[in-house]
């Protein structure tokens, strides 16, 4: 009775397949040659262990992140902060945000803004609020 089981060689890939796969991985790898290394200018982190924290990170390529957090009422972390990154035209994009029980709320002039409501929609909302205050509901 044999004491070992043999693995069928039909399940092993052919050496040519392995070579083609390795070549594909090598070709698809990003080329970082010619790019200067990014220098980390600042990396400050503080965590008090009770849910309060803050951190600040800055690199010489213009990328920066700052945030502070506190424990939230529903067990989440409430955070506020800012992140910056360079745009193709050389200017810096800056997004400030708050993340808490009400969700993630970014603010930046770069973010699209909703169109203002037309006057007739504002009037309809006012009428609906008056009706609601009077106890009028529609099913």
N, CA, C and O atoms as a GROMACS GRO file, in nm:
protein
  556
    1UNK      N    1   0.085  -0.117   0.000
    1UNK     CA    2   0.000   0.000   0.000
    1UNK      C    3   0.090   0.123   0.000
    1UNK      O    4   0.181   0.133   0.082
    2UNK      N    5   0.065   0.220  -0.093
    2UNK     CA    6   0.150   0.339  -0.098
    2UNK      C    7   0.127   0.428   0.023
    2UNK      O    8   0.015   0.437   0.074
    3UNK      N    9   0.233   0.493   0.069
    3UNK     CA   10   0.223   0.580   0.186
    3UNK      C   11   0.209   0.726   0.146
    3UNK      O   12   0.197   0.812   0.233
    4UNK      N   13   0.210   0.756   0.019
    4UNK     CA   14   0.194   0.894  -0.025
    4UNK      C   15   0.104   0.899  -0.147
    4UNK      O   16   0.087   0.800  -0.219
    5UNK      N   17   0.047   1.015  -0.170
    5UNK     CA   18  -0.033   1.033  -0.290
    5UNK      C   19   0.045   1.119  -0.386
    5UNK      O   20   0.115   1.212  -0.346
    6UNK      N   21   0.032   1.089  -0.510
    6UNK     CA   22   0.103   1.169  -0.609
    6UNK      C   23   0.009   1.273  -0.667
    6UNK      O   24  -0.111   1.250  -0.680
    7UNK      N   25   0.066   1.386  -0.700
    7UNK     CA   26  -0.011   1.497  -0.757
    7UNK      C   27  -0.006   1.483  -0.909
    7UNK      O   28   0.103   1.476  -0.965
    8UNK      N   29  -0.120   1.479  -0.975
    8UNK     CA   30  -0.118   1.462  -1.120
    8UNK      C   31  -0.046   1.580  -1.188
    8UNK      O   32  -0.075   1.696  -1.158
    9UNK      N   33   0.044   1.549  -1.276
    9UNK     CA   34   0.120   1.654  -1.344
    9UNK      C   35   0.034   1.731  -1.442
    9UNK      O   36   0.076   1.837  -1.489
   10UNK      N   37  -0.083   1.683  -1.475
   10UNK     CA   38  -0.170   1.756  -1.567
   10UNK      C   39  -0.221   1.886  -1.506
   10UNK      O   40  -0.266   1.975  -1.578
   11UNK      N   41  -0.215   1.898  -1.372
   11UNK     CA   42  -0.260   2.019  -1.306
   11UNK      C   43  -0.151   2.126  -1.300
   11UNK      O   44  -0.180   2.242  -1.270
   12UNK      N   45  -0.028   2.089  -1.328
   12UNK     CA   46   0.082   2.185  -1.323
   12UNK      C   47   0.086   2.264  -1.452
   12UNK      O   48   0.073   2.206  -1.560
   13UNK      N   49   0.103   2.396  -1.444
   13UNK     CA   50   0.109   2.475  -1.568
   13UNK      C   51   0.238   2.446  -1.644
   13UNK      O   52   0.340   2.409  -1.586
   14UNK      N   53   0.231   2.463  -1.772
   14UNK     CA   54   0.348   2.446  -1.856
   14UNK      C   55   0.446   2.559  -1.830
   14UNK      O   56   0.405   2.670  -1.797
   15UNK      N   57   0.575   2.534  -1.843
   15UNK     CA   58   0.674   2.639  -1.820
   15UNK      C   59   0.653   2.761  -1.909
   15UNK      O   60   0.681   2.873  -1.867
   16UNK      N   61   0.604   2.742  -2.030
   16UNK     CA   62   0.581   2.854  -2.121
   16UNK      C   63   0.471   2.946  -2.066
   16UNK      O   64   0.480   3.068  -2.078
   17UNK      N   65   0.369   2.886  -2.006
   17UNK     CA   66   0.260   2.966  -1.949
   17UNK      C   67   0.313   3.049  -1.832
   17UNK      O   68   0.279   3.166  -1.818
   18UNK      N   69   0.396   2.988  -1.749
   18UNK     CA   70   0.454   3.062  -1.638
   18UNK      C   71   0.539   3.179  -1.687
   18UNK      O   72   0.532   3.289  -1.632
   19UNK      N   73   0.619   3.156  -1.790
   19UNK     CA   74   0.702   3.262  -1.845
   19UNK      C   75   0.619   3.376  -1.902
   19UNK      O   76   0.651   3.493  -1.882
   20UNK      N   77   0.511   3.343  -1.973
   20UNK     CA   78   0.423   3.446  -2.029
   20UNK      C   79   0.359   3.527  -1.916
   20UNK      O   80   0.350   3.649  -1.925
   21UNK      N   81   0.313   3.460  -1.810
   21UNK     CA   82   0.252   3.531  -1.697
   21UNK      C   83   0.352   3.623  -1.629
   21UNK      O   84   0.319   3.737  -1.596
   22UNK      N   85   0.473   3.576  -1.606
   22UNK     CA   86   0.575   3.660  -1.544
   22UNK      C   87   0.609   3.780  -1.632
   22UNK      O   88   0.628   3.890  -1.582
   23UNK      N   89   0.616   3.758  -1.764
   23UNK     CA   90   0.645   3.868  -1.855
   23UNK      C   91   0.532   3.972  -1.852
   23UNK      O   92   0.558   4.092  -1.855
   24UNK      N   93   0.407   3.925  -1.844
   24UNK     CA   94   0.292   4.016  -1.839
   24UNK      C   95   0.296   4.101  -1.713
   24UNK      O   96   0.268   4.220  -1.717
   25UNK      N   97   0.330   4.040  -1.601
   25UNK     CA   98   0.340   4.114  -1.475
   25UNK      C   99   0.451   4.217  -1.484
   25UNK      O  100   0.434   4.331  -1.439
   26UNK      N  101   0.564   4.180  -1.540
   26UNK     CA  102   0.677   4.274  -1.552
   26UNK      C  103   0.642   4.392  -1.642
   26UNK      O  104   0.680   4.505  -1.613
   27UNK      N  105   0.571   4.366  -1.751
   27UNK     CA  106   0.534   4.473  -1.844
   27UNK      C  107   0.431   4.567  -1.781
   27UNK      O  108   0.435   4.688  -1.803
   28UNK      N  109   0.338   4.510  -1.703
   28UNK     CA  110   0.231   4.590  -1.644
   28UNK      C  111   0.276   4.668  -1.521
   28UNK      O  112   0.204   4.757  -1.475
   29UNK      N  113   0.391   4.637  -1.466
   29UNK     CA  114   0.439   4.706  -1.346
   29UNK      C  115   0.460   4.854  -1.374
   29UNK      O  116   0.510   4.889  -1.481
   30UNK      N  117   0.422   4.942  -1.282
   30UNK     CA  118   0.443   5.085  -1.305
   30UNK      C  119   0.592   5.118  -1.313
   30UNK      O  120   0.675   5.055  -1.248
   31UNK      N  121   0.621   5.217  -1.393
   31UNK     CA  122   0.760   5.260  -1.412
   31UNK      C  123   0.783   5.387  -1.330
   31UNK      O  124   0.736   5.495  -1.367
   32UNK      N  125   0.856   5.374  -1.220
   32UNK     CA  126   0.884   5.487  -1.134
   32UNK      C  127   1.021   5.547  -1.162
   32UNK      O  128   1.065   5.639  -1.093
   33UNK      N  129   1.089   5.495  -1.265
   33UNK     CA  130   1.221   5.549  -1.300
   33UNK      C  131   1.203   5.689  -1.356
   33UNK      O  132   1.110   5.716  -1.432
   34UNK      N  133   1.290   5.777  -1.317
   34UNK     CA  134   1.283   5.914  -1.366
   34UNK      C  135   1.200   6.005  -1.277
   34UNK      O  136   1.208   6.127  -1.291
   35UNK      N  137   1.121   5.948  -1.187
   35UNK     CA  138   1.043   6.030  -1.094
   35UNK      C  139   1.127   6.057  -0.970
   35UNK      O  140   1.188   5.964  -0.916
   36UNK      N  141   1.131   6.180  -0.925
   36UNK     CA  142   1.210   6.207  -0.803
   36UNK      C  143   1.141   6.145  -0.682
   36UNK      O  144   1.018   6.134  -0.679
   37UNK      N  145   1.219   6.103  -0.584
   37UNK     CA  146   1.156   6.049  -0.463
   37UNK      C  147   1.081   6.159  -0.389
   37UNK      O  148   1.119   6.276  -0.394
   38UNK      N  149   0.974   6.121  -0.322
   38UNK     CA  150   0.895   6.217  -0.244
   38UNK      C  151   0.952   6.220  -0.102
   38UNK      O  152   0.968   6.116  -0.038
   39UNK      N  153   0.981   6.339  -0.056
   39UNK     CA  154   1.036   6.357   0.079
   39UNK      C  155   0.922   6.390   0.174
   39UNK      O  156   0.842   6.481   0.148
   40UNK      N  157   0.914   6.318   0.283
   40UNK     CA  158   0.814   6.344   0.386
   40UNK      C  159   0.867   6.456   0.475
   40UNK      O  160   0.970   6.442   0.540
   41UNK      N  161   0.795   6.568   0.475
   41UNK     CA  162   0.838   6.684   0.553
   41UNK      C  163   0.786   6.680   0.696
   41UNK      O  164   0.849   6.732   0.788
   42UNK      N  165   0.669   6.618   0.713
   42UNK     CA  166   0.606   6.618   0.846
   42UNK      C  167   0.519   6.494   0.858
   42UNK      O  168   0.446   6.459   0.766
   43UNK      N  169   0.527   6.429   0.973
   43UNK     CA  170   0.441   6.314   1.002
   43UNK      C  171   0.421   6.311   1.153
   43UNK      O  172   0.493   6.241   1.225
   44UNK      N  173   0.322   6.386   1.200
   44UNK     CA  174   0.293   6.396   1.343
   44UNK      C  175   0.165   6.318   1.372
   44UNK      O  176   0.065   6.332   1.302
   45UNK      N  177   0.170   6.235   1.476
   45UNK     CA  178   0.052   6.156   1.514
   45UNK      C  179   0.040   6.155   1.666
   45UNK      O  180   0.138   6.136   1.738
   46UNK      N  181  -0.082   6.176   1.713
   46UNK     CA  182  -0.108   6.168   1.857
   46UNK      C  183  -0.239   6.094   1.877
   46UNK      O  184  -0.340   6.126   1.814
   47UNK      N  185  -0.237   5.997   1.964
   47UNK     CA  186  -0.356   5.920   1.998
   47UNK      C  187  -0.357   5.904   2.149
   47UNK      O  188  -0.269   5.840   2.207
   48UNK      N  189  -0.458   5.962   2.213
   48UNK     CA  190  -0.462   5.959   2.359
   48UNK      C  191  -0.514   5.827   2.413
   48UNK      O  192  -0.510   5.804   2.534
   49UNK      N  193  -0.564   5.738   2.325
   49UNK     CA  194  -0.614   5.609   2.370
   49UNK      C  195  -0.759   5.610   2.412
   49UNK      O  196  -0.817   5.504   2.435
   50UNK      N  197  -0.820   5.727   2.421
   50UNK     CA  198  -0.960   5.734   2.461
   50UNK      C  199  -1.051   5.775   2.346
   50UNK      O  200  -1.166   5.816   2.367
   51UNK      N  201  -1.001   5.764   2.224
   51UNK     CA  202  -1.080   5.802   2.107
   51UNK      C  203  -1.045   5.939   2.052
   51UNK      O  204  -1.088   5.974   1.942
   52UNK      N  205  -0.968   6.016   2.126
   52UNK     CA  206  -0.924   6.147   2.078
   52UNK      C  207  -0.790   6.130   2.007
   52UNK      O  208  -0.700   6.063   2.057
   53UNK      N  209  -0.778   6.189   1.891
   53UNK     CA  210  -0.654   6.177   1.815
   53UNK      C  211  -0.638   6.296   1.722
   53UNK      O  212  -0.732   6.372   1.698
   54UNK      N  213  -0.518   6.312   1.671
   54UNK     CA  214  -0.492   6.408   1.564
   54UNK      C  215  -0.367   6.364   1.491
   54UNK      O  216  -0.279   6.298   1.547
   55UNK      N  217  -0.361   6.403   1.365
   55UNK     CA  218  -0.242   6.374   1.287
   55UNK      C  219  -0.224   6.480   1.180
   55UNK      O  220  -0.319   6.547   1.139
   56UNK      N  221  -0.100   6.493   1.136
   56UNK     CA  222  -0.066   6.587   1.029
   56UNK      C  223   0.045   6.523   0.946
   56UNK      O  224   0.143   6.472   1.000
   57UNK      N  225   0.027   6.527   0.816
   57UNK     CA  226   0.123   6.469   0.723
   57UNK      C  227   0.146   6.568   0.611
   57UNK      O  228   0.050   6.628   0.561
   58UNK      N  229   0.271   6.585   0.570
   58UNK     CA  230   0.301   6.675   0.459
   58UNK      C  231   0.420   6.620   0.382
   58UNK      O  232   0.520   6.577   0.441
   59UNK      N  233   0.409   6.623   0.250
   59UNK     CA  234   0.518   6.578   0.163
   59UNK      C  235   0.564   6.696   0.078
   59UNK      O  236   0.492   6.794   0.060
   60UNK      N  237   0.686   6.684   0.025
   60UNK     CA  238   0.741   6.795  -0.053
   60UNK      C  239   0.675   6.813  -0.189
   60UNK      O  240   0.702   6.911  -0.258
   61UNK      N  241   0.589   6.720  -0.230
   61UNK     CA  242   0.519   6.734  -0.358
   61UNK      C  243   0.387   6.810  -0.344
   61UNK      O  244   0.310   6.818  -0.440
   62UNK      N  245   0.359   6.865  -0.226
   62UNK     CA  246   0.239   6.946  -0.206
   62UNK      C  247   0.124   6.872  -0.142
   62UNK      O  248   0.024   6.934  -0.106
   63UNK      N  249   0.134   6.741  -0.126
   63UNK     CA  250   0.027   6.665  -0.062
   63UNK      C  251   0.036   6.684   0.089
   63UNK      O  252   0.143   6.671   0.148
   64UNK      N  253  -0.078   6.716   0.151
   64UNK     CA  254  -0.083   6.736   0.297
   64UNK      C  255  -0.219   6.692   0.350
   64UNK      O  256  -0.321   6.707   0.282
   65UNK      N  257  -0.219   6.639   0.471
   65UNK     CA  258  -0.342   6.596   0.537
   65UNK      C  259  -0.331   6.634   0.684
   65UNK      O  260  -0.227   6.614   0.746
   66UNK      N  261  -0.438   6.689   0.737
   66UNK     CA  262  -0.447   6.716   0.880
   66UNK      C  263  -0.585   6.675   0.927
   66UNK      O  264  -0.684   6.699   0.858
   67UNK      N  265  -0.593   6.612   1.043
   67UNK     CA  266  -0.723   6.572   1.096
   67UNK      C  267  -0.716   6.562   1.247
   67UNK      O  268  -0.610   6.537   1.305
   68UNK      N  269  -0.831   6.581   1.310
   68UNK     CA  270  -0.845   6.556   1.453
   68UNK      C  271  -0.978   6.485   1.473
   68UNK      O  272  -1.073   6.506   1.398
   69UNK      N  273  -0.982   6.402   1.575
   69UNK     CA  274  -1.102   6.324   1.598
   69UNK      C  275  -1.134   6.310   1.745
   69UNK      O  276  -1.048   6.318   1.832
   70UNK      N  277  -1.263   6.289   1.769
   70UNK     CA  278  -1.313   6.267   1.904
   70UNK      C  279  -1.416   6.155   1.897
   70UNK      O  280  -1.471   6.129   1.790
   71UNK      N  281  -1.444   6.088   2.009
   71UNK     CA  282  -1.547   5.984   2.007
   71UNK      C  283  -1.684   6.044   1.978
   71UNK      O  284  -1.719   6.151   2.029
   72UNK      N  285  -1.761   5.974   1.896
   72UNK     CA  286  -1.895   6.020   1.864
   72UNK      C  287  -2.000   5.956   1.953
   72UNK      O  288  -1.971   5.861   2.026
   73UNK      N  289  -2.121   6.006   1.946
   73UNK     CA  290  -2.230   5.960   2.033
   73UNK      C  291  -2.279   5.821   1.998
   73UNK      O  292  -2.341   5.755   2.082
   74UNK      N  293  -2.253   5.774   1.876
   74UNK     CA  294  -2.301   5.643   1.834
   74UNK      C  295  -2.185   5.544   1.820
   74UNK      O  296  -2.198   5.443   1.751
   75UNK      N  297  -2.072   5.571   1.884
   75UNK     CA  298  -1.958   5.482   1.880
   75UNK      C  299  -1.862   5.508   1.766
   75UNK      O  300  -1.759   5.441   1.756
   76UNK      N  301  -1.892   5.601   1.681
   76UNK     CA  302  -1.805   5.634   1.568
   76UNK      C  303  -1.703   5.740   1.609
   76UNK      O  304  -1.712   5.798   1.717
   77UNK      N  305  -1.607   5.763   1.522
   77UNK     CA  306  -1.513   5.872   1.542
   77UNK      C  307  -1.565   5.994   1.468
   77UNK      O  308  -1.592   5.988   1.349
   78UNK      N  309  -1.579   6.105   1.538
   78UNK     CA  310  -1.610   6.232   1.473
   78UNK      C  311  -1.478   6.294   1.433
   78UNK      O  312  -1.387   6.306   1.515
   79UNK      N  313  -1.469   6.334   1.307
   79UNK     CA  314  -1.343   6.390   1.257
   79UNK      C  315  -1.367   6.521   1.187
   79UNK      O  316  -1.475   6.546   1.132
   80UNK      N  317  -1.267   6.603   1.189
   80UNK     CA  318  -1.264   6.723   1.105
   80UNK      C  319  -1.121   6.742   1.059
   80UNK      O  320  -1.026   6.711   1.131
   81UNK      N  321  -1.108   6.792   0.939
   81UNK     CA  322  -0.973   6.808   0.889
   81UNK      C  323  -0.970   6.873   0.752
   81UNK      O  324  -1.068   6.930   0.704
   82UNK      N  325  -0.854   6.862   0.691
   82UNK     CA  326  -0.831   6.922   0.560
   82UNK      C  327  -0.729   6.836   0.487
   82UNK      O  328  -0.639   6.779   0.548
   83UNK      N  329  -0.745   6.827   0.356
   83UNK     CA  330  -0.639   6.767   0.275
   83UNK      C  331  -0.614   6.854   0.154
   83UNK      O  332  -0.704   6.919   0.101
   84UNK      N  333  -0.488   6.853   0.111
   84UNK     CA  334  -0.444   6.936  -0.001
   84UNK      C  335  -0.362   6.851  -0.097
   84UNK      O  336  -0.293   6.758  -0.057
   85UNK      N  337  -0.373   6.886  -0.225
   85UNK     CA  338  -0.292   6.819  -0.326
   85UNK      C  339  -0.276   6.912  -0.446
   85UNK      O  340  -0.363   6.995  -0.472
   86UNK      N  341  -0.166   6.898  -0.518
   86UNK     CA  342  -0.142   6.986  -0.632
   86UNK      C  343  -0.227   6.947  -0.752
   86UNK      O  344  -0.250   6.829  -0.778
   87UNK      N  345  -0.274   7.047  -0.823
   87UNK     CA  346  -0.348   7.027  -0.946
   87UNK      C  347  -0.252   7.037  -1.065
   87UNK      O  348  -0.142   7.090  -1.051
   88UNK      N  349  -0.293   6.986  -1.181
   88UNK     CA  350  -0.204   6.992  -1.298
   88UNK      C  351  -0.157   7.132  -1.334
   88UNK      O  352  -0.049   7.148  -1.391
   89UNK      N  353  -0.238   7.235  -1.302
   89UNK     CA  354  -0.196   7.372  -1.336
   89UNK      C  355  -0.101   7.433  -1.233
   89UNK      O  356  -0.060   7.548  -1.246
   90UNK      N  357  -0.065   7.356  -1.130
   90UNK     CA  358   0.030   7.404  -1.030
   90UNK      C  359  -0.034   7.461  -0.905
   90UNK      O  360   0.034   7.480  -0.804
   91UNK      N  361  -0.164   7.489  -0.908
   91UNK     CA  362  -0.231   7.540  -0.788
   91UNK      C  363  -0.260   7.424  -0.693
   91UNK      O  364  -0.254   7.308  -0.732
   92UNK      N  365  -0.290   7.459  -0.569
   92UNK     CA  366  -0.322   7.356  -0.470
   92UNK      C  367  -0.473   7.346  -0.450
   92UNK      O  368  -0.541   7.447  -0.434
   93UNK      N  369  -0.523   7.224  -0.452
   93UNK     CA  370  -0.662   7.199  -0.418
   93UNK      C  371  -0.668   7.180  -0.266
   93UNK      O  372  -0.581   7.116  -0.208
   94UNK      N  373  -0.770   7.234  -0.203
   94UNK     CA  374  -0.788   7.219  -0.060
   94UNK      C  375  -0.932   7.180  -0.033
   94UNK      O  376  -1.024   7.247  -0.080
   95UNK      N  377  -0.951   7.073   0.041
   95UNK     CA  378  -1.084   7.027   0.080
   95UNK      C  379  -1.088   7.018   0.231
   95UNK      O  380  -1.010   6.943   0.291
   96UNK      N  381  -1.177   7.093   0.293
   96UNK     CA  382  -1.201   7.085   0.437
   96UNK      C  383  -1.322   6.996   0.458
   96UNK      O  384  -1.414   6.995   0.375
   97UNK      N  385  -1.324   6.922   0.568
   97UNK     CA  386  -1.437   6.831   0.588
   97UNK      C  387  -1.467   6.812   0.736
   97UNK      O  388  -1.385   6.838   0.824
   98UNK      N  389  -1.589   6.767   0.759
   98UNK     CA  390  -1.636   6.721   0.889
   98UNK      C  391  -1.701   6.587   0.863
   98UNK      O  392  -1.776   6.571   0.767
   99UNK      N  393  -1.673   6.490   0.949
   99UNK     CA  394  -1.736   6.359   0.940
   99UNK      C  395  -1.785   6.323   1.080
   99UNK      O  396  -1.705   6.310   1.173
  100UNK      N  397  -1.917   6.307   1.094
  100UNK     CA  398  -1.974   6.278   1.225
  100UNK      C  399  -2.107   6.204   1.206
  100UNK      O  400  -2.128   6.140   1.103
  101UNK      N  401  -2.195   6.214   1.304
  101UNK     CA  402  -2.325   6.147   1.296
  101UNK      C  403  -2.404   6.186   1.172
  101UNK      O  404  -2.489   6.110   1.126
  102UNK      N  405  -2.377   6.303   1.119
  102UNK     CA  406  -2.451   6.353   1.003
  102UNK      C  407  -2.384   6.314   0.871
  102UNK      O  408  -2.432   6.352   0.764
  103UNK      N  409  -2.274   6.238   0.877
  103UNK     CA  410  -2.207   6.194   0.756
  103UNK      C  411  -2.083   6.275   0.724
  103UNK      O  412  -2.035   6.354   0.805
  104UNK      N  413  -2.032   6.252   0.604
  104UNK     CA  414  -1.912   6.321   0.554
  104UNK      C  415  -1.955   6.445   0.479
  104UNK      O  416  -2.034   6.436   0.385
  105UNK      N  417  -1.904   6.562   0.521
  105UNK     CA  418  -1.944   6.689   0.460
  105UNK      C  419  -1.821   6.767   0.417
  105UNK      O  420  -1.762   6.841   0.497
  106UNK      N  421  -1.781   6.751   0.292
  106UNK     CA  422  -1.665   6.826   0.242
  106UNK      C  423  -1.705   6.966   0.199
  106UNK      O  424  -1.819   6.991   0.161
  107UNK      N  425  -1.608   7.057   0.206
  107UNK     CA  426  -1.628   7.195   0.160
  107UNK      C  427  -1.506   7.238   0.080
  107UNK      O  428  -1.393   7.226   0.127
  108UNK      N  429  -1.531   7.289  -0.040
  108UNK     CA  430  -1.424   7.340  -0.124
  108UNK      C  431  -1.486   7.412  -0.242
  108UNK      O  432  -1.590   7.369  -0.292
  109UNK      N  433  -1.426   7.520  -0.286
  109UNK     CA  434  -1.478   7.586  -0.406
  109UNK      C  435  -1.461   7.498  -0.530
  109UNK      O  436  -1.519   7.526  -0.634
  110UNK      N  437  -1.380   7.391  -0.520
  110UNK     CA  438  -1.361   7.301  -0.633
  110UNK      C  439  -1.474   7.200  -0.648
  110UNK      O  440  -1.488   7.140  -0.755
  111UNK      N  441  -1.553   7.181  -0.544
  111UNK     CA  442  -1.661   7.083  -0.551
  111UNK      C  443  -1.783   7.143  -0.620
  111UNK      O  444  -1.813   7.261  -0.601
  112UNK      N  445  -1.853   7.063  -0.699
  112UNK     CA  446  -1.972   7.116  -0.765
  112UNK      C  447  -2.079   7.153  -0.663
  112UNK      O  448  -2.094   7.089  -0.559
  113UNK      N  449  -2.152   7.257  -0.693
  113UNK     CA  450  -2.258   7.306  -0.604
  113UNK      C  451  -2.393   7.285  -0.672
  113UNK      O  452  -2.403   7.297  -0.794
  114UNK      N  453  -2.496   7.253  -0.596
  114UNK     CA  454  -2.628   7.237  -0.657
  114UNK      C  455  -2.680   7.372  -0.707
  114UNK      O  456  -2.646   7.477  -0.654
  115UNK      N  457  -2.762   7.365  -0.808
  115UNK     CA  458  -2.824   7.486  -0.860
  115UNK      C  459  -2.923   7.539  -0.756
  115UNK      O  460  -2.984   7.460  -0.684
  116UNK      N  461  -2.941   7.669  -0.747
  116UNK     CA  462  -3.039   7.723  -0.652
  116UNK      C  463  -3.180   7.684  -0.696
  116UNK      O  464  -3.209   7.669  -0.814
  117UNK      N  465  -3.267   7.669  -0.596
  117UNK     CA  466  -3.406   7.634  -0.627
  117UNK      C  467  -3.474   7.752  -0.695
  117UNK      O  468  -3.450   7.867  -0.659
  118UNK      N  469  -3.560   7.724  -0.793
  118UNK     CA  470  -3.635   7.833  -0.855
  118UNK      C  471  -3.739   7.888  -0.758
  118UNK      O  472  -3.781   7.818  -0.665
  119UNK      N  473  -3.780   8.013  -0.778
  119UNK     CA  474  -3.874   8.077  -0.685
  119UNK      C  475  -4.003   7.997  -0.662
  119UNK      O  476  -4.052   7.993  -0.549
  120UNK      N  477  -4.059   7.933  -0.767
  120UNK     CA  478  -4.184   7.860  -0.746
  120UNK      C  479  -4.164   7.739  -0.654
  120UNK      O  480  -4.256   7.703  -0.581
  121UNK      N  481  -4.046   7.677  -0.656
  121UNK     CA  482  -4.019   7.564  -0.567
  121UNK      C  483  -4.006   7.612  -0.423
  121UNK      O  484  -4.055   7.547  -0.331
  122UNK      N  485  -3.942   7.725  -0.404
  122UNK     CA  486  -3.929   7.783  -0.269
  122UNK      C  487  -4.067   7.816  -0.214
  122UNK      O  488  -4.094   7.796  -0.096
  123UNK      N  489  -4.154   7.867  -0.299
  123UNK     CA  490  -4.292   7.900  -0.256
  123UNK      C  491  -4.367   7.773  -0.218
  123UNK      O  492  -4.439   7.772  -0.118
  124UNK      N  493  -4.353   7.668  -0.294
  124UNK     CA  494  -4.422   7.542  -0.261
  124UNK      C  495  -4.371   7.485  -0.129
  124UNK      O  496  -4.450   7.431  -0.051
  125UNK      N  497  -4.243   7.495  -0.103
  125UNK     CA  498  -4.188   7.447   0.024
  125UNK      C  499  -4.244   7.529   0.139
  125UNK      O  500  -4.278   7.474   0.244
  126UNK      N  501  -4.255   7.661   0.121
  126UNK     CA  502  -4.311   7.747   0.225
  126UNK      C  503  -4.456   7.708   0.255
  126UNK      O  504  -4.495   7.699   0.371
  127UNK      N  505  -4.535   7.686   0.150
  127UNK     CA  506  -4.676   7.647   0.168
  127UNK      C  507  -4.685   7.513   0.242
  127UNK      O  508  -4.768   7.497   0.332
  128UNK      N  509  -4.601   7.416   0.203
  128UNK     CA  510  -4.603   7.285   0.267
  128UNK      C  511  -4.568   7.297   0.415
  128UNK      O  512  -4.628   7.229   0.498
  129UNK      N  513  -4.470   7.381   0.449
  129UNK     CA  514  -4.433   7.400   0.589
  129UNK      C  515  -4.548   7.463   0.668
  129UNK      O  516  -4.570   7.426   0.784
  130UNK      N  517  -4.619   7.558   0.608
  130UNK     CA  518  -4.736   7.618   0.675
  130UNK      C  519  -4.843   7.513   0.698
  130UNK      O  520  -4.901   7.507   0.807
  131UNK      N  521  -4.870   7.431   0.597
  131UNK     CA  522  -4.972   7.327   0.611
  131UNK      C  523  -4.933   7.226   0.720
  131UNK      O  524  -5.017   7.185   0.800
  132UNK      N  525  -4.806   7.188   0.722
  132UNK     CA  526  -4.758   7.095   0.822
  132UNK      C  527  -4.778   7.155   0.962
  132UNK      O  528  -4.820   7.084   1.054
  133UNK      N  529  -4.748   7.285   0.978
  133UNK     CA  530  -4.763   7.352   1.107
  133UNK      C  531  -4.909   7.356   1.150
  133UNK      O  532  -4.938   7.357   1.270
  134UNK      N  533  -5.002   7.359   1.052
  134UNK     CA  534  -5.146   7.360   1.082
  134UNK      C  535  -5.203   7.220   1.101
  134UNK      O  536  -5.322   7.203   1.128
  135UNK      N  537  -5.114   7.117   1.087
  135UNK     CA  538  -5.160   6.980   1.104
  135UNK      C  539  -5.220   6.918   0.978
  135UNK      O  540  -5.274   6.808   0.983
  136UNK      N  541  -5.211   6.987   0.866
  136UNK     CA  542  -5.262   6.933   0.741
  136UNK      C  543  -5.160   6.836   0.683
  136UNK      O  544  -5.044   6.870   0.664
  137UNK      N  545  -5.205   6.713   0.656
  137UNK     CA  546  -5.120   6.612   0.594
  137UNK      C  547  -5.191   6.552   0.475
  137UNK      O  548  -5.314   6.555   0.466
  138UNK      N  549  -5.115   6.498   0.385
  138UNK     CA  550  -5.172   6.432   0.267
  138UNK      C  551  -5.120   6.289   0.265
  138UNK      O  552  -5.000   6.264   0.281
  139UNK      N  553  -5.211   6.196   0.247
  139UNK     CA  554  -5.173   6.054   0.246
  139UNK      C  555  -5.157   6.005   0.106
  139UNK      O  556  -5.125   5.888   0.085
   0.00000   0.00000   0.00000
